[in-house]
Amino acid sequence: MTKEEFIEFVHHQDLREFLGVGDSNPFRCVFPDHEDNHPSAGILTSTDGIKQVYLCFCTAKPLDIFDVVQEIAGCDYKSAAQYLNSHYNVTITD
């Protein structure tokens, strides 16, 4: 799979399943630096029902799965992509 196909593939994965938050909306924010005592985050789905974004209601900034991994792990995009590559067991070819 090419890098572009990998990005598309990852964007089609279920963000709720990846984060383990189930079907509830809202839910507690998963970010380590956000002390969350009340549900303050949610998953929004595009109108085509495919792409999902994470939304922390405190920041109101929509994040895709790459952004979420960067936020949780405190890493850059390349490291997040490597993690997702390993997580989904995908082989990328150029």
Phi and psi in radians as a Rosetta constraint file:
Dihedral C 1 N 2 CA 2 C 2 CIRCULARHARMONIC -1.339 0.35
Dihedral N 2 CA 2 C 2 N 3 CIRCULARHARMONIC 2.940 0.35
Dihedral C 2 N 3 CA 3 C 3 CIRCULARHARMONIC -1.051 0.35
Dihedral N 3 CA 3 C 3 N 4 CIRCULARHARMONIC -0.712 0.35
Dihedral C 3 N 4 CA 4 C 4 CIRCULARHARMONIC -1.132 0.35
Dihedral N 4 CA 4 C 4 N 5 CIRCULARHARMONIC -0.724 0.35
Dihedral C 4 N 5 CA 5 C 5 CIRCULARHARMONIC -1.150 0.35
Dihedral N 5 CA 5 C 5 N 6 CIRCULARHARMONIC -0.636 0.35
Dihedral C 5 N 6 CA 6 C 6 CIRCULARHARMONIC -1.091 0.35
Dihedral N 6 CA 6 C 6 N 7 CIRCULARHARMONIC -0.813 0.35
Dihedral C 6 N 7 CA 7 C 7 CIRCULARHARMONIC -1.047 0.35
Dihedral N 7 CA 7 C 7 N 8 CIRCULARHARMONIC -0.791 0.35
Dihedral C 7 N 8 CA 8 C 8 CIRCULARHARMONIC -1.073 0.35
Dihedral N 8 CA 8 C 8 N 9 CIRCULARHARMONIC -0.783 0.35
Dihedral C 8 N 9 CA 9 C 9 CIRCULARHARMONIC -1.005 0.35
Dihedral N 9 CA 9 C 9 N 10 CIRCULARHARMONIC -0.857 0.35
Dihedral C 9 N 10 CA 10 C 10 CIRCULARHARMONIC -1.114 0.35
Dihedral N 10 CA 10 C 10 N 11 CIRCULARHARMONIC -0.678 0.35
Dihedral C 10 N 11 CA 11 C 11 CIRCULARHARMONIC -1.154 0.35
Dihedral N 11 CA 11 C 11 N 12 CIRCULARHARMONIC -0.323 0.35
Dihedral C 11 N 12 CA 12 C 12 CIRCULARHARMONIC -1.600 0.35
Dihedral N 12 CA 12 C 12 N 13 CIRCULARHARMONIC -0.031 0.35
Dihedral C 12 N 13 CA 13 C 13 CIRCULARHARMONIC -1.396 0.35
Dihedral N 13 CA 13 C 13 N 14 CIRCULARHARMONIC 2.704 0.35
Dihedral C 13 N 14 CA 14 C 14 CIRCULARHARMONIC -1.335 0.35
Dihedral N 14 CA 14 C 14 N 15 CIRCULARHARMONIC 1.903 0.35
Dihedral C 14 N 15 CA 15 C 15 CIRCULARHARMONIC -1.132 0.35
Dihedral N 15 CA 15 C 15 N 16 CIRCULARHARMONIC -0.606 0.35
Dihedral C 15 N 16 CA 16 C 16 CIRCULARHARMONIC -1.080 0.35
Dihedral N 16 CA 16 C 16 N 17 CIRCULARHARMONIC -0.792 0.35
Dihedral C 16 N 17 CA 17 C 17 CIRCULARHARMONIC -1.134 0.35
Dihedral N 17 CA 17 C 17 N 18 CIRCULARHARMONIC -0.774 0.35
Dihedral C 17 N 18 CA 18 C 18 CIRCULARHARMONIC -0.998 0.35
Dihedral N 18 CA 18 C 18 N 19 CIRCULARHARMONIC -0.759 0.35
Dihedral C 18 N 19 CA 19 C 19 CIRCULARHARMONIC -1.484 0.35
Dihedral N 19 CA 19 C 19 N 20 CIRCULARHARMONIC -0.253 0.35
Dihedral C 19 N 20 CA 20 C 20 CIRCULARHARMONIC 1.223 0.35
Dihedral N 20 CA 20 C 20 N 21 CIRCULARHARMONIC 0.602 0.35
Dihedral C 20 N 21 CA 21 C 21 CIRCULARHARMONIC -1.706 0.35
Dihedral N 21 CA 21 C 21 N 22 CIRCULARHARMONIC -0.055 0.35
Dihedral C 21 N 22 CA 22 C 22 CIRCULARHARMONIC 1.189 0.35
Dihedral N 22 CA 22 C 22 N 23 CIRCULARHARMONIC -2.756 0.35
Dihedral C 22 N 23 CA 23 C 23 CIRCULARHARMONIC -1.632 0.35
Dihedral N 23 CA 23 C 23 N 24 CIRCULARHARMONIC -0.076 0.35
Dihedral C 23 N 24 CA 24 C 24 CIRCULARHARMONIC -1.228 0.35
Dihedral N 24 CA 24 C 24 N 25 CIRCULARHARMONIC 2.548 0.35
Dihedral C 24 N 25 CA 25 C 25 CIRCULARHARMONIC -2.628 0.35
Dihedral N 25 CA 25 C 25 N 26 CIRCULARHARMONIC 2.027 0.35
Dihedral C 25 N 26 CA 26 C 26 CIRCULARHARMONIC -1.420 0.35
Dihedral N 26 CA 26 C 26 N 27 CIRCULARHARMONIC 3.007 0.35
Dihedral C 26 N 27 CA 27 C 27 CIRCULARHARMONIC -2.466 0.35
Dihedral N 27 CA 27 C 27 N 28 CIRCULARHARMONIC 3.003 0.35
Dihedral C 27 N 28 CA 28 C 28 CIRCULARHARMONIC -1.233 0.35
Dihedral N 28 CA 28 C 28 N 29 CIRCULARHARMONIC 2.414 0.35
Dihedral C 28 N 29 CA 29 C 29 CIRCULARHARMONIC -1.029 0.35
Dihedral N 29 CA 29 C 29 N 30 CIRCULARHARMONIC 2.397 0.35
Dihedral C 29 N 30 CA 30 C 30 CIRCULARHARMONIC -1.586 0.35
Dihedral N 30 CA 30 C 30 N 31 CIRCULARHARMONIC -0.067 0.35
Dihedral C 30 N 31 CA 31 C 31 CIRCULARHARMONIC -1.305 0.35
Dihedral N 31 CA 31 C 31 N 32 CIRCULARHARMONIC 2.331 0.35
Dihedral C 31 N 32 CA 32 C 32 CIRCULARHARMONIC -1.126 0.35
Dihedral N 32 CA 32 C 32 N 33 CIRCULARHARMONIC -0.477 0.35
Dihedral C 32 N 33 CA 33 C 33 CIRCULARHARMONIC -1.619 0.35
Dihedral N 33 CA 33 C 33 N 34 CIRCULARHARMONIC 0.164 0.35
Dihedral C 33 N 34 CA 34 C 34 CIRCULARHARMONIC -1.990 0.35
Dihedral N 34 CA 34 C 34 N 35 CIRCULARHARMONIC 1.708 0.35
Dihedral C 34 N 35 CA 35 C 35 CIRCULARHARMONIC -1.254 0.35
Dihedral N 35 CA 35 C 35 N 36 CIRCULARHARMONIC 1.969 0.35
Dihedral C 35 N 36 CA 36 C 36 CIRCULARHARMONIC -2.092 0.35
Dihedral N 36 CA 36 C 36 N 37 CIRCULARHARMONIC 1.905 0.35
Dihedral C 36 N 37 CA 37 C 37 CIRCULARHARMONIC -1.655 0.35
Dihedral N 37 CA 37 C 37 N 38 CIRCULARHARMONIC -0.244 0.35
Dihedral C 37 N 38 CA 38 C 38 CIRCULARHARMONIC -2.360 0.35
Dihedral N 38 CA 38 C 38 N 39 CIRCULARHARMONIC 2.576 0.35
Dihedral C 38 N 39 CA 39 C 39 CIRCULARHARMONIC -0.921 0.35
Dihedral N 39 CA 39 C 39 N 40 CIRCULARHARMONIC 2.141 0.35
Dihedral C 39 N 40 CA 40 C 40 CIRCULARHARMONIC -2.499 0.35
Dihedral N 40 CA 40 C 40 N 41 CIRCULARHARMONIC 0.524 0.35
Dihedral C 40 N 41 CA 41 C 41 CIRCULARHARMONIC -2.582 0.35
Dihedral N 41 CA 41 C 41 N 42 CIRCULARHARMONIC 2.800 0.35
Dihedral C 41 N 42 CA 42 C 42 CIRCULARHARMONIC -2.731 0.35
Dihedral N 42 CA 42 C 42 N 43 CIRCULARHARMONIC 2.958 0.35
Dihedral C 42 N 43 CA 43 C 43 CIRCULARHARMONIC -1.975 0.35
Dihedral N 43 CA 43 C 43 N 44 CIRCULARHARMONIC 2.193 0.35
Dihedral C 43 N 44 CA 44 C 44 CIRCULARHARMONIC -1.852 0.35
Dihedral N 44 CA 44 C 44 N 45 CIRCULARHARMONIC 2.467 0.35
Dihedral C 44 N 45 CA 45 C 45 CIRCULARHARMONIC -1.991 0.35
Dihedral N 45 CA 45 C 45 N 46 CIRCULARHARMONIC 2.416 0.35
Dihedral C 45 N 46 CA 46 C 46 CIRCULARHARMONIC -1.088 0.35
Dihedral N 46 CA 46 C 46 N 47 CIRCULARHARMONIC 2.826 0.35
Dihedral C 46 N 47 CA 47 C 47 CIRCULARHARMONIC -1.100 0.35
Dihedral N 47 CA 47 C 47 N 48 CIRCULARHARMONIC -0.419 0.35
Dihedral C 47 N 48 CA 48 C 48 CIRCULARHARMONIC -1.438 0.35
Dihedral N 48 CA 48 C 48 N 49 CIRCULARHARMONIC -0.061 0.35
Dihedral C 48 N 49 CA 49 C 49 CIRCULARHARMONIC 1.368 0.35
Dihedral N 49 CA 49 C 49 N 50 CIRCULARHARMONIC 0.203 0.35
Dihedral C 49 N 50 CA 50 C 50 CIRCULARHARMONIC -1.859 0.35
Dihedral N 50 CA 50 C 50 N 51 CIRCULARHARMONIC -1.076 0.35
Dihedral C 50 N 51 CA 51 C 51 CIRCULARHARMONIC -1.423 0.35
Dihedral N 51 CA 51 C 51 N 52 CIRCULARHARMONIC 2.383 0.35
Dihedral C 51 N 52 CA 52 C 52 CIRCULARHARMONIC -2.060 0.35
Dihedral N 52 CA 52 C 52 N 53 CIRCULARHARMONIC 2.576 0.35
Dihedral C 52 N 53 CA 53 C 53 CIRCULARHARMONIC -2.247 0.35
Dihedral N 53 CA 53 C 53 N 54 CIRCULARHARMONIC 2.591 0.35
Dihedral C 53 N 54 CA 54 C 54 CIRCULARHARMONIC -1.598 0.35
Dihedral N 54 CA 54 C 54 N 55 CIRCULARHARMONIC 2.384 0.35
Dihedral C 54 N 55 CA 55 C 55 CIRCULARHARMONIC -2.299 0.35
Dihedral N 55 CA 55 C 55 N 56 CIRCULARHARMONIC 1.969 0.35
Dihedral C 55 N 56 CA 56 C 56 CIRCULARHARMONIC -1.507 0.35
Dihedral N 56 CA 56 C 56 N 57 CIRCULARHARMONIC 2.139 0.35
Dihedral C 56 N 57 CA 57 C 57 CIRCULARHARMONIC -1.176 0.35
Dihedral N 57 CA 57 C 57 N 58 CIRCULARHARMONIC -0.356 0.35
Dihedral C 57 N 58 CA 58 C 58 CIRCULARHARMONIC -1.236 0.35
Dihedral N 58 CA 58 C 58 N 59 CIRCULARHARMONIC -0.679 0.35
Dihedral C 58 N 59 CA 59 C 59 CIRCULARHARMONIC -1.706 0.35
Dihedral N 59 CA 59 C 59 N 60 CIRCULARHARMONIC -0.383 0.35
Dihedral C 59 N 60 CA 60 C 60 CIRCULARHARMONIC 0.975 0.35
Dihedral N 60 CA 60 C 60 N 61 CIRCULARHARMONIC 0.496 0.35
Dihedral C 60 N 61 CA 61 C 61 CIRCULARHARMONIC -1.859 0.35
Dihedral N 61 CA 61 C 61 N 62 CIRCULARHARMONIC 2.020 0.35
Dihedral C 61 N 62 CA 62 C 62 CIRCULARHARMONIC -1.254 0.35
Dihedral N 62 CA 62 C 62 N 63 CIRCULARHARMONIC 2.339 0.35
Dihedral C 62 N 63 CA 63 C 63 CIRCULARHARMONIC -2.189 0.35
Dihedral N 63 CA 63 C 63 N 64 CIRCULARHARMONIC 2.374 0.35
Dihedral C 63 N 64 CA 64 C 64 CIRCULARHARMONIC -1.480 0.35
Dihedral N 64 CA 64 C 64 N 65 CIRCULARHARMONIC -3.124 0.35
Dihedral C 64 N 65 CA 65 C 65 CIRCULARHARMONIC -1.085 0.35
Dihedral N 65 CA 65 C 65 N 66 CIRCULARHARMONIC -0.599 0.35
Dihedral C 65 N 66 CA 66 C 66 CIRCULARHARMONIC -1.143 0.35
Dihedral N 66 CA 66 C 66 N 67 CIRCULARHARMONIC -0.753 0.35
Dihedral C 66 N 67 CA 67 C 67 CIRCULARHARMONIC -1.102 0.35
Dihedral N 67 CA 67 C 67 N 68 CIRCULARHARMONIC -0.707 0.35
Dihedral C 67 N 68 CA 68 C 68 CIRCULARHARMONIC -1.105 0.35
Dihedral N 68 CA 68 C 68 N 69 CIRCULARHARMONIC -0.792 0.35
Dihedral C 68 N 69 CA 69 C 69 CIRCULARHARMONIC -1.071 0.35
Dihedral N 69 CA 69 C 69 N 70 CIRCULARHARMONIC -0.745 0.35
Dihedral C 69 N 70 CA 70 C 70 CIRCULARHARMONIC -1.047 0.35
Dihedral N 70 CA 70 C 70 N 71 CIRCULARHARMONIC -0.742 0.35
Dihedral C 70 N 71 CA 71 C 71 CIRCULARHARMONIC -1.178 0.35
Dihedral N 71 CA 71 C 71 N 72 CIRCULARHARMONIC -0.773 0.35
Dihedral C 71 N 72 CA 72 C 72 CIRCULARHARMONIC -1.217 0.35
Dihedral N 72 CA 72 C 72 N 73 CIRCULARHARMONIC -0.776 0.35
Dihedral C 72 N 73 CA 73 C 73 CIRCULARHARMONIC -1.550 0.35
Dihedral N 73 CA 73 C 73 N 74 CIRCULARHARMONIC -0.211 0.35
Dihedral C 73 N 74 CA 74 C 74 CIRCULARHARMONIC 1.116 0.35
Dihedral N 74 CA 74 C 74 N 75 CIRCULARHARMONIC 0.752 0.35
Dihedral C 74 N 75 CA 75 C 75 CIRCULARHARMONIC -2.172 0.35
Dihedral N 75 CA 75 C 75 N 76 CIRCULARHARMONIC 3.081 0.35
Dihedral C 75 N 76 CA 76 C 76 CIRCULARHARMONIC -1.577 0.35
Dihedral N 76 CA 76 C 76 N 77 CIRCULARHARMONIC 3.083 0.35
Dihedral C 76 N 77 CA 77 C 77 CIRCULARHARMONIC -1.062 0.35
Dihedral N 77 CA 77 C 77 N 78 CIRCULARHARMONIC -0.756 0.35
Dihedral C 77 N 78 CA 78 C 78 CIRCULARHARMONIC -1.053 0.35
Dihedral N 78 CA 78 C 78 N 79 CIRCULARHARMONIC -0.772 0.35
Dihedral C 78 N 79 CA 79 C 79 CIRCULARHARMONIC -1.154 0.35
Dihedral N 79 CA 79 C 79 N 80 CIRCULARHARMONIC -0.664 0.35
Dihedral C 79 N 80 CA 80 C 80 CIRCULARHARMONIC -1.115 0.35
Dihedral N 80 CA 80 C 80 N 81 CIRCULARHARMONIC -0.734 0.35
Dihedral C 80 N 81 CA 81 C 81 CIRCULARHARMONIC -1.118 0.35
Dihedral N 81 CA 81 C 81 N 82 CIRCULARHARMONIC -0.711 0.35
Dihedral C 81 N 82 CA 82 C 82 CIRCULARHARMONIC -1.102 0.35
Dihedral N 82 CA 82 C 82 N 83 CIRCULARHARMONIC -0.732 0.35
Dihedral C 82 N 83 CA 83 C 83 CIRCULARHARMONIC -1.079 0.35
Dihedral N 83 CA 83 C 83 N 84 CIRCULARHARMONIC -0.830 0.35
Dihedral C 83 N 84 CA 84 C 84 CIRCULARHARMONIC -1.148 0.35
Dihedral N 84 CA 84 C 84 N 85 CIRCULARHARMONIC -0.621 0.35
Dihedral C 84 N 85 CA 85 C 85 CIRCULARHARMONIC -1.031 0.35
Dihedral N 85 CA 85 C 85 N 86 CIRCULARHARMONIC -0.813 0.35
Dihedral C 85 N 86 CA 86 C 86 CIRCULARHARMONIC -1.185 0.35
Dihedral N 86 CA 86 C 86 N 87 CIRCULARHARMONIC -0.763 0.35
Dihedral C 86 N 87 CA 87 C 87 CIRCULARHARMONIC -1.021 0.35
Dihedral N 87 CA 87 C 87 N 88 CIRCULARHARMONIC -0.765 0.35
Dihedral C 87 N 88 CA 88 C 88 CIRCULARHARMONIC -1.628 0.35
Dihedral N 88 CA 88 C 88 N 89 CIRCULARHARMONIC 0.026 0.35
Dihedral C 88 N 89 CA 89 C 89 CIRCULARHARMONIC 0.930 0.35
Dihedral N 89 CA 89 C 89 N 90 CIRCULARHARMONIC 0.968 0.35
Dihedral C 89 N 90 CA 90 C 90 CIRCULARHARMONIC -1.901 0.35
Dihedral N 90 CA 90 C 90 N 91 CIRCULARHARMONIC 2.464 0.35
Dihedral C 90 N 91 CA 91 C 91 CIRCULARHARMONIC -1.776 0.35
Dihedral N 91 CA 91 C 91 N 92 CIRCULARHARMONIC 2.143 0.35
Dihedral C 91 N 92 CA 92 C 92 CIRCULARHARMONIC -1.801 0.35
Dihedral N 92 CA 92 C 92 N 93 CIRCULARHARMONIC 2.282 0.35
Dihedral C 92 N 93 CA 93 C 93 CIRCULARHARMONIC -2.041 0.35
Dihedral N 93 CA 93 C 93 N 94 CIRCULARHARMONIC 2.665 0.35
